Amino acid sequence: MKVEQIYTGCLSQGAYYIESDGEAAIIDPLREVNSYIEKAKSNNVKIKYIFETHFHADFVSGHLTLSKKTGAPIVYGPNADPNYDAIIATDNQVFKIGNCTITVLHTPGHTMESSTYLLKDHNGKDYAIFSGDTLFLGDVGRPDLSQKSDDMTMEDLAGIQYESLRNRIMPLADDVIVYPAHGAGSACGKNMMKETVDILGNQKKMNYALRADMTKEEFIKEVTEGLMPPPTYFPLNVKMNKEGYEDIDSIIDRGINPVSVLEFEKTANDSGAIILDVRHQQDFAKGHIPKSIFIGLKGGFAPWVGTLIADVKQPILLVVEKGKEEEAITRLSRVGFDNTIGYLEGGFSAWKESGNQIDKVTSISAQQFEIEIKNNDSVIFDVRKNSEYDNERIDSAINTPLDVINNYLSDVPDEKNFYVHCAGGYRSMIAASILKSRGVHNLIEIKGGFKSIKETAIPIT
């Protein structure tokens, strides 16, 4: 028996490949599925089942494409109602994969169809659970994502989740391996560990939601407090996962469309497309197309696209480094943004060489920042999350989280310069691009963010 976690850092997402005696199962696959097919083919095994732990909100799964290409059926737990053919398993139903088995444990709460898959080895011993968003390492899945469709409050769902954890997961042996769907950085929870694999016994000791003496009322309170609003693309991804979507191959073929400098601006205007610049943040600072938005590939690219661009159907034109076109289109499609209509042929250098207007972002070092703010009443935008800001911050900084940066336009000074920083420089450049696209140009971005600022003598609270 072989179990492989295929972890995608950008999404903080774990897919799983399970193989035994010539057969394989895939759990929660990414949308681009060729790697799973090639892995099975190279090992001379057949993909027998595709298991989905629930209707995912934070990414578009590859279950439909993988099923189409392999003939393997899609399996959901009880209460699932997809708009396509799938096996809707019963609680405790057993599926055989070679010499091992996978048992469906219905664990509603995060969503009502949420299920955990229990893997048993060839001796029938409990080996691992694939817990989806029911149980994370250090946390559990937030119970507020399906309440509208299920006509239930998040408190109702949290109560159901409490029972699922106590009755189906916590009774399992301490040496059972826990393979969750997500790790730190995902918006599907709030306190996830950076590790991606653990044993259940350790989670029983350190996961706040698995305390043995915890009452249901305490669980509901602790799980629901401090939840930030989910990103706007979440319900759109649920809809795609539940109702179906276009094959990723078609999306890539449509997006790999070089648009000349001469036609680029016309195409943007005619289509209403957003110009999305995915280069490194400092390349964007040195020069970019006016009103383009920066969200770099070298960072939390797909989740930030989903958070900041309201509509997954929004047409997108890319400014991208040569050779990175397909990667950008693929990563956009992972969160349902399927309407990439082309990319700037020749990249930004072609735009600049053509004599077209360019814009820049003033970006200074933390040391220069220290000098500039020493003797004046500076306005400082800290675009980190509330929790980061509350933990440690510059004394005079205003917390303006990136995901709601537009709410703080009234705080922008009319004439004098103001400063923008995040933790390391990625989010602050995204914020700068958004502000500039709104006509705000009197901003200065801090290279290296709070990490570099802490190395100066600037007062920190």
Residue, then its C-alpha position, 0 to 999 in steps of 0.5 A: m500500500k502506498v499513500e502520497q500527499i500531493y501538496t500545493g502551497c499556493l492553495s494550502q491544499g492536499a490531494y492524495y494518491i492511494e495505491s494498492d495491488g494494481e489499483a489506485a484512488i485519488i482524493d480531492p484532486l486538483r483541477e489539472v489531472n494529468s499528473y495523477i494519470e501519469k503517476a498511475k500509468s507509470n506504476n502500471v495501476k488503474i485509477k479505480y475511484i475518485f473520492e471527494t470529501h465535500f463540495h470545495a469552496d476554495f478551489v475547483s476540484g479535478h474530479l469531473t475531468l479525471s473521471k472523464k479521462t479515466g472512467a473512474p467513478i466519483v464518490y461523495g458521502p451522504n447528502a451530496d447532490p451533484n448535477y452529474d453522475a456520482i456514487i453517493a455513498t452511505d455511511n460506513q460504506v466500504f470501497k476496496i482498493g487492491n488489498c486495502t479498503i476505504t470506509v466512508l465516515h459521514t462527518p457533517g458540520h463543515t458542510m452537510e455532505s462532508s465525509t472523512y475517508l478511513l483507510k485500512d491496510h491489508n490486515g484490516k487495521d485502521y491506518a489513516i483518515f483523509s479528513g477533508d475540511t472536517l479536521f485540520l491540524g490544529d483546527v477544524g473547518r469553519p462552519d459558516l460556508s454552507q449555511k445559506s444553501d442548507d438553511m442553517t446557521m453556523e451555530d447549527l452546523a458547529g453543533i453538528q460538527y461537534e458530534s461528528l468529531r466526537n462520535r466518528i473521529m476521536p474514538l479512532a486509535d491515536d496512531v491513525i495518521v491524519y491527512p487533512a485537505h488544507g494547511a496553514g494559509s487556507a481561509c477554510g480555517k483560522n488556526m491551522m498548523k504549518e505541518t501537513v501530516d500528523i497522528l490523531g493522538n497528537q491532535k487530541k492533545m493539542n488541537y483546541a477543538l478536540r479537548a476531551d472535556m469540551t462541551k458542545e456549547e464551548f465548541i460552538k463558541e470557540v469555533t465560530e468566534g473570530l471568523m473573518p468573512p469568507p472570500t467572495y469566490f467561495p460560493l462560486n467555486v462550490k457552484m462549479n464543483k457541484e454543477g460542473y465546469e469546462d475542461i481545463d485543457s480548453i481553458i488553457d487553449r483559449g488563454i494561450n493567446p498572444v496579443s500584440v502591443l498594438e491590440f492589447e489596450k483595445t482588447a482590454n477596453d472592448s472586453g472589459a478585461i482586467i489587466l493582471d500583472v503576475r511578475h515579481q513585485q519589484d519588477f511591477a514597481k519599476g514599471h507597469i501598464p497604467k491601471s493594471i493590477f499586480i498579483g504575483l505568481k510568486g506568492g499566494f496568487a490564486p487565493w488573492v485573485g479569488t479574494l480581490i476580483a469579485d467575479v470568476k467570469q471576469p475577462i483577464l489579460l495577463v502581463v507575464e514573464k515568458g514561459k509562465e503563461e500556461e502556469a498563470i492560466t492554470r493557477l487562475s483556473r484552480v479557483g474558477f477564473d476561466n476567462t483568461i482571454g490572452y497575454l501581452e506578446g513580448g511581455f512588459s518590455a515590449w509595451k515599454e519599448s513601443g513608447n506606450q505610457i507606463d506607471k511606477v510604484t515608489s518603493i523604498s527600503a525600511q531604512q529610508f522609511e525610518i529616516e522619512i517618518k522620523n520628524n513628521d506626522s506620517v500616515i501608514f497603511d498596514v495591509r496585513k490581517n487584523s491578527e497580524y496587526d494586533n500581535e505587533r505593529i508600528d505605533s502610528a500605523i492604521n490597519t487597512p487589511l488588503d482584502v478590504i483595502n477599498n474600504y479605507l480610501s477615505d483615509v488616504p491623505d489628499e496631498k501628502n505622501f503616505y506609506v504602505h507595508c505588509a509582512g514581506g512586500y507582496r501584499s503591499m504591492i498588491a495594495a499599491s496597484i489597487l490604490k493606483s488603479r483608483g487614482v491614488h498615486n501619493l503612496i510609497e511602498i516599503k520593501g521587505g515589509f514589517k520584517s525589514i521594519k523590525e530591524t530598524a529603530i522605528p517604535i513597535t508596539 
